Amino acid sequence: MINGAAPYWRLSSFYFFYFASLGALIPYWTLYLKSLDYSAQSIGILMAIIPATKIFAPYLWGWLADHTRRPIAIIRLANLLAVVTFAGVFIDTGFIWLALVLLAFSFFWNSSLPLFEAMTLNHLGDDEHKYSVVRLWGSLGFIMMVVLLGEYFDLAGIDQAPVVIIVLLTGILLVSLIVPERLTGHHEDQPVIMQVIRQPVVLAFLLVCFLMLMSHGPYYTFYSIYLESNGYSRGMIGLLWAIGVMAEVIVFLMMHRLINAFGARRLLLITFLLTAMRWLLIGFFVDNLSVLFFAQLFHAFSFGVFHAVSISLAHRFFTGKHQSRGQALYASLSFGAGGAVGSLLSGLLWDQIAHAYLFTLAAAVALVAYLIVWRFIRFRPEWKNA
């Protein structure tokens, strides 16, 4: 069980609404953009903006949170501004305007989660290994949205996507108002953050995080469009997204046992192999529903295991006064830089090469990450079961 001092339901509610909004945004925003007659390249550029702001925004807000020692206030402000800026999508749907709106919105929206991750781990204290039990509620929120919205958009039309998203963003803001602050001790004798980053194991860790999310580019940007173009209904598209996240939930429930049994390094090696296999199955067997269902089960590793291990390692590598920036750096280089590069390259290549070959390139990127883990990542004894 979770430490009784931790506000379990308030922490879990934040994750629920945050990833519910992601469940509306990632699978269906590309379909909304397609309904506005945007080309694959334009969709790729617009979708790349969302992770691109993660390259710098979380670190800037993380620096502010670490220096003010008021992370919950920063989280609330970021979520308020995310709601306000996203409302701009109701004003115009021109490319330049939407690009500016998404740039401003994602600058704030992407910033709050890494700060919240650091605060959640502080709330858990000695129960840090139970992080996944809190985080799984985010997965449940995602599942609920992708399943319900698939049917809803089939009936009401994809033009309702902006309304749904802004309602969920408001939910994140309201929940953040009831989450209490939680800080750890501020140790003045800690090394500067660049000394932490320069450690070979930390550099290798950050690089493989970048590569993992880069490999997700075709999936996060075009998976829904790929399925729809092959005859799948929006309801079935939502179900396939949900299957992946259901597998993720199961892994989150087991995660503390998996880390203790296998260790972080071995789990990362397994994860990158299964991720490469997942992209190959999606690329070459899109017309086989059974194979697609099977491939989605690997989301348990390509996101669930990967993210839980990475959050834990970032918390171990970046301690004390560096905690918020450590989580922000992980988010910046993975979901930020990696996600942006993956989305941008996918948009540029989607109409140029066979889709199966694009997913093959994604698999190759995952295998490069596997080799980096195998060659360069060795943990100190206190990090092995992180």
KEDOVEX-20433 format. One record per residue (C-alpha): residue in three letters; x, y, z. Coordinates in steps of 0.25 Angstrom, whole numbers, plus 5000, padded with zeros to 4 digits. Example, Ala and Ser with C-alpha at 12.3 -4.5 7.8 and 13.67 -1.06 7.14 Angstrom:
REM KEDOVEX-20433
ALA504949825031
SER505549965029
***
This chain:
REM KEDOVEX-20433
MET500050005000
ILE500450154998
ASN500950225010
GLY499750285017
ALA500350425018
ALA500350435002
PRO499050494996
TYR498850374987
TRP497450414981
ARG497850564979
LEU499150514972
SER498450414964
SER497350504959
PHE498350604953
TYR498950484945
PHE497550444941
PHE497150574935
TYR498550604929
PHE498550474921
ALA497150484918
SER497450614911
LEU498550534904
GLY497550424900
ALA496750534893
LEU497950604887
ILE498850504882
PRO497950404875
TYR496950504870
TRP497550634868
THR498250584855
LEU496850544850
TYR496350674853
LEU497450744845
LYS497250644834
SER495750694834
LEU496250834832
ASP496850784819
TYR498350794824
SER499350714816
ALA500250604823
GLN501450704823
SER500550814830
ILE500050714840
GLY501450664843
ILE501950814845
LEU500750844854
MET500850714862
ALA502350744864
ILE502150874870
ILE501450804883
PRO502750724887
ALA503650824881
THR503350924893
LYS503750814902
ILE505150834898
PHE505250964906
ALA503950994913
PRO504050884924
TYR505450924928
LEU505151064929
TRP503951044938
GLY504750934945
TRP505851044948
LEU504751134953
ALA504151034962
ASP505450994968
HIS505851134971
THR504551184976
ARG504351054984
ARG502851064980
PRO502650964970
ILE501150944972
ALA500951094969
ILE501751084956
ILE500850964953
ARG499551034955
LEU500051154947
ALA500451064935
ASN499150994935
LEU498351124935
LEU499151184924
ALA498951054916
VAL497451064917
VAL497551214912
THR498451194901
PHE497751064895
ALA496451144894
GLY497151214883
VAL496751094874
PHE495251144874
ILE495751274867
ASP496351224854
THR496751094848
GLY497851154838
PHE499151094838
ILE499951204844
TRP498951234855
LEU498851094859
ALA500351074859
LEU500451194869
VAL499351144877
LEU499951004879
LEU501351074881
ALA500751154893
PHE499851044898
SER500850934898
PHE501951034905
PHE501051034917
TRP500350894916
ASN501650814915
SER502350884926
SER501450844938
LEU501550694937
PRO503050684940
LEU502950774952
PHE501750684956
GLU502550564955
ALA503650614964
MET502650654974
THR501950524974
LEU503250444977
ASN503450544988
HIS502050514994
LEU502350364993
GLY503650375000
ASP504150235004
ASP502950174995
GLU503650234982
HIS503550094976
LYS502050104977
TYR502050224967
SER501450134956
VAL500150114965
VAL499850254965
ARG500250274950
LEU499350164946
TRP498150264948
GLY498750344936
SER498650214927
LEU497250194932
GLY496850334928
PHE497550314914
ILE496750184912
MET495450244916
MET495650364906
VAL496150284894
VAL494950184895
LEU493850274898
LEU494350384888
GLY494450284877
GLU492950254878
TYR492650404881
PHE493350454869
ASP492750354860
LEU491350414864
ALA491650554867
GLY492750584857
ILE494250604859
ASP494050764859
GLN493650744874
ALA495050704877
PRO495450844882
VAL494250854891
VAL494650724898
ILE496050764900
ILE495850894906
VAL494850834916
LEU495950734920
LEU496950834921
THR496050914931
GLY495950784939
ILE497550784941
LEU497450924946
LEU496350894956
VAL497050774961
SER498450844963
LEU497750944972
ILE497550834983
VAL498850764982
PRO499750804994
GLU501250854993
ARG502350754996
LEU503850784996
THR505050715000
GLY506250765007
HIS507050875000
HIS508550825000
GLU509550934997
ASP510750844996
GLN510150774984
PRO510950784971
VAL510550874960
ILE509550804950
MET510550804939
GLN511450714947
VAL510250614948
ILE509950624933
ARG511350594929
GLN511450454936
PRO511550354924
VAL510350274929
VAL509450394930
LEU509850444916
ALA509550304911
PHE508250304918
LEU507750434913
LEU508150394898
VAL507350264899
CYS506150344904
PHE506250434892
LEU506350314882
MET505250244889
LEU504250354886
MET504850384873
SER504450244869
HIS503050274873
GLY502950384862
PRO502150304852
TYR501250244863
TYR500850374870
THR500750454858
PHE500050364848
TYR499550234854
SER498150284854
ILE498250334840
TYR498950204836
LEU497750124842
GLU496650204836
SER497250204822
ASN497250054823
GLY495750044826
TYR495750044841
SER494650124848
ARG494850234858
GLY494250134869
MET495250024865
ILE496450124865
GLY496050174879
LEU495950024883
LEU497349994878
TRP497950114885
ALA497250074898
ILE497749924897
GLY499149984897
VAL498950064910
MET498149954917
ALA499449864915
GLU500249984921
VAL499249994933
ILE499549844936
VAL501049874935
PHE500949994945
LEU500249904955
MET501449804954
MET502549904952
HIS503149904966
ARG503249754965
LEU503849754951
ILE504949854955
ASN505349774967
ALA505349644959
PHE506049694946
GLY506749824949
ALA506649954941
ARG507749914931
ARG507149784927
LEU505749844926
LEU506249954917
LEU506949844908
ILE505649764907
THR504849884905
PHE505649934893
LEU505549804886
LEU504049794888
THR503849934883
ALA504649904870
MET503749774868
ARG502449864871
TRP502749964860
LEU503049854850
LEU501749784853
ILE500949914851
GLY501749944838
PHE501549814831
PHE500249754837
VAL499349874837
ASP498249794829
ASN498249684840
LEU497449724852
SER497949614861
VAL499349654859
LEU499049804862
PHE498449764875
PHE499649674878
ALA500649794875
GLN499849884884
LEU500149794896
PHE501649834894
HIS501249974898
ALA501349914912
PHE502849924910
SER503050034899
PHE502350134909
GLY502050064922
VAL503350004926
PHE504150104919
HIS503450224926
ALA503450164940
VAL504950124939
SER505350254933
ILE504550344944
SER505150254955
LEU506550274949
ALA506450424947
HIS505950434961
ARG507250354966
PHE508250434956
PHE507650574960
THR507450594975
GLY507150704984
LYS507150834978
HIS507250774964
GLN505950694965
SER505050774956
ARG506050804946
GLY506450664945
GLN505050614942
ALA504950734932
LEU506250694925
TYR505750554923
ALA504350604918
SER505150714909
LEU506050614902
SER505050494901
PHE503650544899
GLY504150684895
ALA505350674885
GLY505150524882
GLY503650544880
ALA503850664871
VAL504950604862
GLY504150474861
SER502850554857
LEU503550644847
LEU504250534840
SER503050454839
GLY502250574833
LEU503350594823
LEU503450444819
TRP501950404820
ASP501650424806
GLN503050394800
ILE503250254804
ALA502450134807
HIS501850134821
ALA502350004825
TYR503750054822
LEU503550174831
PHE503150084842
THR504450004839
LEU505250124841
ALA504650144854
ALA504950004858
ALA506450034854
VAL506450154863
ALA505950064875
LEU507049964872
VAL508150074872
ALA507650104886
TYR507749964890
LEU509249954886
ILE509550084894
VAL508850024906
TRP509649894904
ARG510949964902
PHE510950084911
ILE509950074922
ARG510550014935
PHE509850054948
ARG510550074961
PRO510049974972
GLU509050074978
TRP508450094964
LYS508249954959
ASN506849934965
ALA506450074963
***
